[in-house]
Amino acid sequence: MIKYLLIALVLIGMGWLFLPLATEYFTPTQLNNLAANYVYGSAADLNMPNAVTSVVVTYRGLDTLGEVTVLFLATAGVGFFLKRKNSIKSKRRHGSEILKSGADLLAPLIILFGIYIFTHGHLTPGGGFPGGVVLASAFLLLLMAQEHFTFSHSVIQFTESLSGIAYVFIGLAGLLLLGLNHFLDPRWLNLGQWGKLFSAGAVPLIYSFIGLKVGSEMSGMLDSLQSDGGDE
Amino acid sequence: MILFVLCFVLFMIGLYGVILQRNLIKIIIGLAIMEYSVYLFLILIGYVKGGTVPIISDFFENGPFVDPLPQALVLTAIVIGLATKALLLSVAIRLYKHYGTFDIRKMNNLKG
């Protein structure tokens, strides 16, 4: 009894401590200085309309590099836990007729849409991460629809490692061509014309490589999950 | 204000799932709900009254923008969350193969 009373007292005390945080919060009516610098700096320095992309790829590029590493580690972990069998006896069922025809029609369009998303990441909402996941969703559709659809593991691994290395080398190119303090700076390429596809320096390149990397990693993950799903 | 409270409620629903469920898959779903509540909270922090997407446009009025930094954080966090959930699920599959069940009460030997 006394225990519950004490618990209730502690909860009330904590609520009283945090109450000012809730009552004194008000929605800001203008951006703080940092955010304003990001939004207007992305237009002025980088010639890039999409401020979110400029934060992800440029201002906080190191975070993104670390994040790609975490993604790689997670994929490696999935591959480690789920061993691929050499003789893949597919326990998949036939896709229904509707699913098969739908997948034949939609999969190329979805792949095209994914590529569009990650190449236009500096102009429109989207970018490498959503684009890569959209690419992987096309492969998921194919896996579900066709019984004998398999990936070529060497192609997936090659794409993944090549795009990862290319991302790092683009970052290093900034370091080499612009001097110190310019790691992952995309301005070593021409900034181009406002709002065009080839503008904002190396950002479309970086996002394309990130998109390829995320897409191939997610596809490899899907493949591991489906080829190891059955019982032993 | 009420939205922050709802975020907190969503977080608590996820926490309830993680603490009180016995099925591993349901625990993972609870973790996912907690993650989504945190994403929602971060996005709400960056909101500016009357703000629009922080994309500078030639055709629309460039009114007040919302803060792009939480959006960038959440964008990366979603993909990381997807990868960690896949990792969790693969661990769950391994455990299922070893014990033949998803019930965590029955996974009680430490032999590995």
Interface residues (C-beta under 8 A of the other chain):
Chain A: A22 Y25 T27 P28 T29 Q30 L31 N32 L34 A35 Y38 V39 S42 A43 P49 N50 A51 V52 S54 V55 V56 R60 D63 T64 E67 V70 L71 A74 T75 G77 V78 F81 L82 T124 P125 G127 F129 P130 G132 V133 W194 G195 V214 E217 M218 M221 S224 L225 D228 G229 D231 E232
Chain B: M1 F4 V5 G46 Y47 V48 K49 G50 V53 P54 I55 I56 S57 D58 P64 F65 D67 P68 L69 Q71 A72 L75 T76 I78 V79 I80 L82 A83 T84 A86 L87 L89 S90 V91 I93 R94 K97
